[in-house]
Amino acid sequence: MFTSISLSLAVHGAVPSYTNPILPYDYSDPDVCRVGDTYLMTSSSFNNVPGLQILASKDLVHWEIVDAAIRYRLPGYKEGDKVAGNFVWAPAIREHDGRIWIYYGDPDRGIYCVRSNSQFTIHNLQFPMEWEEPVLVMPAKGYIDPCPLWDEDGRVWLSHGVAGSRFGLKSVLMMAELTADGLGVKTPSRIIFDGHEEHPTSEGTKLYKRNGYYYIMHPAGGVATGWQVVQRSKNIYGPYELKVTLAQGKTAVNAPHQGGWVETPEGDGWFIHFQDVGVAGRIVHLQPLRWENDWPVMGNNGEPVMEMKNEKLKMKNSQPSWVNFMRRDEFDSTELALDWQWSGGRVEPRWYFCDAANSRLRLYSAPREADEWMPNLLLQKIPAVAFTATARVKFCPNTHKKMAGAEQAGMIVTGRKASFRVEVPVTNEWVYLKLEMNNRQQGQFYTSPDGKHWTKAGEPFQAVEGHWIGAQVGFFCTRDGRQHNDSGWMDVDWFETKRQ
């Protein structure tokens, strides 16, 4: 499903500054690690497949999507499951013993680990990697937000939080010891911190060790109004001292939420975290981090920075960080690009054909499931600013009289409580579809026969966020429950997004 990628970021004149957000896209619950001179990031992917998208960077500011660790089907998924907002929550990514390891929580099944299946040379990273099948390390309902730590004495620790909706308790953090291979439980989890009184909704653990201290970095207070907490102890089970290290203060960055700490090869510290901005999702910020008396100081003395000048990042790309994510897809590959995701928990071969010979994508109609759910929605993250999305498409429904009116296809914007769509006219001719979204996430669809003269399609709408994610934009090709031995299809010649 993926083509080989060798990471090589564009090189331009040095610009030793950046502006937050570094990624105005919905990468919820980001975590980061460094492998040699390359930084890797992953984030929650919930019900979307490919899951656990992996981004890479040489400077912590400019990122490219290079891989996905879960490619075809979510572990534990069964057809008919309610998928929205479930499955892959808050991962931690680490390099250990020549492999990339990712631990994540599935709130209904437990804590999983997926790792690269062979050792690699840190100075010759190639993507995509081969990944082992995910292992259910800790079966448990309600265990989420895990993070591993390989200690100097060979012991393996795992911190995690809990989901009150499944566990019946929230605002507590837990610790367990894993087996030496990191794939099983040696001692059960036990509570090491209770945040009910002063730090409610403590979650999102990240576990580190530095100068003999164990550190747990985690958010509290919720995604809309919360803050970052750091705890430290000489004993893995505590008791822990605690400090608030990042909060909104007088800035416009509400609730600087969970993320991860990483150091450059020269030892300079940085902290990546998200900000929840509603319909546009959970966008990614980068904060400087320094140490004072074995405590981290994040941002501008504990408040988020919006613009940062720092030559130590060694940025060589003069373009804004979002440029890599605004593009035109000509569908001239035999594989889908890595920014496309299916929303239904799995990928099925009957859903699509990458017709590289004709430089187009063909989407076949798939039956809607319970509650009119369309499992074959093909979607992308929307930008955090005003944008347009345009496509050239052609809809060819099944012509059998039994299937008359059974199929629909077009462009869609999805959210948790509502979706908005424009259908392709049944003409068997190429037409153009366009979505315009303003900076208040109000949208309007248009159609055109030639890409020049546009007609409004439907009424303006207010987009809504998804389940733990922002809204998404993409395509649908669906049909009702009528059975037949063939399907109609929609061809997509190209798809383009631009900032307004």
Secondary structure in CASP SS format (residue, H / E / C, confidence):
PFRMAT SS
TARGET T0000
AUTHOR 0000-0000-0000
METHOD secondary structure of the structure
MODEL  1
M C 1.00
F C 1.00
T C 1.00
S C 1.00
I E 1.00
S C 1.00
L C 1.00
S C 1.00
L C 1.00
A C 1.00
V C 1.00
H C 1.00
G C 1.00
A C 1.00
V C 1.00
P C 1.00
S E 1.00
Y E 1.00
T E 1.00
N C 1.00
P C 1.00
I C 1.00
L E 1.00
P C 1.00
Y C 1.00
D C 1.00
Y C 1.00
S C 1.00
D C 1.00
P C 1.00
D E 1.00
V E 1.00
C E 1.00
R E 1.00
V E 1.00
G C 1.00
D C 1.00
T E 1.00
Y E 1.00
L E 1.00
M E 1.00
T E 1.00
S C 1.00
S C 1.00
S C 1.00
F E 1.00
N C 1.00
N C 1.00
V E 1.00
P C 1.00
G E 1.00
L E 1.00
Q E 1.00
I E 1.00
L E 1.00
A E 1.00
S E 1.00
K C 1.00
D C 1.00
L C 1.00
V C 1.00
H C 1.00
W E 1.00
E E 1.00
I E 1.00
V E 1.00
D E 1.00
A E 1.00
A E 1.00
I E 1.00
R C 1.00
Y C 1.00
R E 1.00
L C 1.00
P C 1.00
G C 1.00
Y C 1.00
K C 1.00
E C 1.00
G C 1.00
D C 1.00
K C 1.00
V C 1.00
A C 1.00
G C 1.00
N C 1.00
F C 1.00
V E 1.00
W E 1.00
A E 1.00
P E 1.00
A E 1.00
I E 1.00
R E 1.00
E E 1.00
H E 1.00
D C 1.00
G C 1.00
R E 1.00
I E 1.00
W E 1.00
I E 1.00
Y E 1.00
Y E 1.00
G E 1.00
D E 1.00
P C 1.00
D C 1.00
R C 1.00
G E 1.00
I E 1.00
Y E 1.00
C E 1.00
V E 1.00
R E 1.00
S E 1.00
N C 1.00
S C 1.00
Q C 1.00
F C 1.00
T C 1.00
I C 1.00
H C 1.00
N C 1.00
L C 1.00
Q C 1.00
F E 1.00
P C 1.00
M C 1.00
E C 1.00
W E 1.00
E C 1.00
E C 1.00
P C 1.00
V E 1.00
L E 1.00
V E 1.00
M E 1.00
P E 1.00
A C 1.00
K C 1.00
G C 1.00
Y E 1.00
I E 1.00
D E 1.00
P E 1.00
C E 1.00
P E 1.00
L E 1.00
W E 1.00
D C 1.00
E C 1.00
D C 1.00
G C 1.00
R C 1.00
V E 1.00
W E 1.00
L E 1.00
S E 1.00
H E 1.00
G E 1.00
V E 1.00
A C 1.00
G H 1.00
S H 1.00
R H 1.00
F H 1.00
G C 1.00
L C 1.00
K C 1.00
S C 1.00
V E 1.00
L E 1.00
M E 1.00
M E 1.00
A E 1.00
E E 1.00
L E 1.00
T C 1.00
A C 1.00
D C 1.00
G C 1.00
L C 1.00
G C 1.00
V E 1.00
K E 1.00
T E 1.00
P E 1.00
S E 1.00
R E 1.00
I E 1.00
I E 1.00
F E 1.00
D E 1.00
G C 1.00
H C 1.00
E C 1.00
E C 1.00
H C 1.00
P C 1.00
T C 1.00
S C 1.00
E C 1.00
G C 1.00
T C 1.00
K E 1.00
L E 1.00
Y E 1.00
K E 1.00
R E 1.00
N C 1.00
G C 1.00
Y E 1.00
Y E 1.00
Y E 1.00
I E 1.00
M E 1.00
H E 1.00
P E 1.00
A E 1.00
G C 1.00
G C 1.00
V C 1.00
A C 1.00
T C 1.00
G C 1.00
W E 1.00
Q E 1.00
V E 1.00
V E 1.00
Q E 1.00
R E 1.00
S E 1.00
K C 1.00
N C 1.00
I C 1.00
Y C 1.00
G C 1.00
P C 1.00
Y C 1.00
E E 1.00
L E 1.00
K E 1.00
V E 1.00
T E 1.00
L E 1.00
A C 1.00
Q C 1.00
G C 1.00
K C 1.00
T C 1.00
A C 1.00
V C 1.00
N C 1.00
A C 1.00
P C 1.00
H C 1.00
Q C 1.00
G E 1.00
G E 1.00
W E 1.00
V E 1.00
E E 1.00
T C 1.00
P C 1.00
E C 1.00
G C 1.00
D C 1.00
G E 1.00
W E 1.00
F E 1.00
I E 1.00
H E 1.00
F E 1.00
Q E 1.00
D E 1.00
V C 1.00
G H 1.00
V H 1.00
A H 1.00
G C 1.00
R E 1.00
I E 1.00
V E 1.00
H E 1.00
L E 1.00
Q E 1.00
P E 1.00
L E 1.00
R E 1.00
W E 1.00
E E 1.00
N C 1.00
D C 1.00
W E 1.00
P E 1.00
V E 1.00
M E 1.00
G C 1.00
N E 1.00
N C 1.00
G C 1.00
E E 1.00
P C 1.00
V C 1.00
M C 1.00
E E 1.00
M E 1.00
K E 1.00
N C 1.00
E H 1.00
K H 1.00
L H 1.00
K C 1.00
M C 1.00
K C 1.00
N C 1.00
S C 1.00
Q C 1.00
P C 1.00
S H 1.00
W H 1.00
V H 1.00
N H 1.00
F H 1.00
M C 1.00
R C 1.00
R E 1.00
D E 1.00
E C 1.00
F C 1.00
D C 1.00
S C 1.00
T C 1.00
E C 1.00
L C 1.00
A C 1.00
L C 1.00
D C 1.00
W C 1.00
Q E 1.00
W E 1.00
S C 1.00
G C 1.00
G C 1.00
R E 1.00
V C 1.00
E C 1.00
P H 1.00
R H 1.00
W H 1.00
Y E 1.00
F E 1.00
C E 1.00
D E 1.00
A H 1.00
A H 1.00
N H 1.00
S C 1.00
R E 1.00
L E 1.00
R E 1.00
L E 1.00
Y E 1.00
S C 1.00
A E 1.00
P E 1.00
R C 1.00
E C 1.00
A H 1.00
D H 1.00
E H 1.00
W C 1.00
M C 1.00
P C 1.00
N C 1.00
L C 1.00
L E 1.00
L E 1.00
Q E 1.00
K E 1.00
I C 1.00
P C 1.00
A C 1.00
V C 1.00
A C 1.00
F E 1.00
T E 1.00
A E 1.00
T E 1.00
A E 1.00
R E 1.00
V E 1.00
K E 1.00
F E 1.00
C E 1.00
P C 1.00
N C 1.00
T C 1.00
H C 1.00
K H 1.00
K H 1.00
M H 1.00
A C 1.00
G C 1.00
A C 1.00
E E 1.00
Q E 1.00
A E 1.00
G E 1.00
M E 1.00
I E 1.00
V E 1.00
T E 1.00
G C 1.00
R C 1.00
K C 1.00
A C 1.00
S E 1.00
F E 1.00
R E 1.00
V E 1.00
E E 1.00
V C 1.00
P C 1.00
V C 1.00
T C 1.00
N C 1.00
E C 1.00
W C 1.00
V E 1.00
Y E 1.00
L E 1.00
K E 1.00
L E 1.00
E E 1.00
M E 1.00
N C 1.00
N C 1.00
R C 1.00
Q C 1.00
Q E 1.00
G E 1.00
Q E 1.00
F E 1.00
Y E 1.00
T E 1.00
S E 1.00
P C 1.00
D C 1.00
G C 1.00
K C 1.00
H C 1.00
W C 1.00
T E 1.00
K E 1.00
A E 1.00
G E 1.00
E E 1.00
P E 1.00
F E 1.00
Q E 1.00
A C 1.00
V C 1.00
E C 1.00
G C 1.00
H C 1.00
W C 1.00
I C 1.00
G C 1.00
A C 1.00
Q E 1.00
V E 1.00
G E 1.00
F E 1.00
F E 1.00
C E 1.00
T E 1.00
R E 1.00
D C 1.00
G C 1.00
R C 1.00
Q C 1.00
H C 1.00
N C 1.00
D C 1.00
S C 1.00
G C 1.00
W E 1.00
M E 1.00
D E 1.00
V E 1.00
D E 1.00
W E 1.00
F E 1.00
E E 1.00
T E 1.00
K E 1.00
R E 1.00
Q C 1.00
END
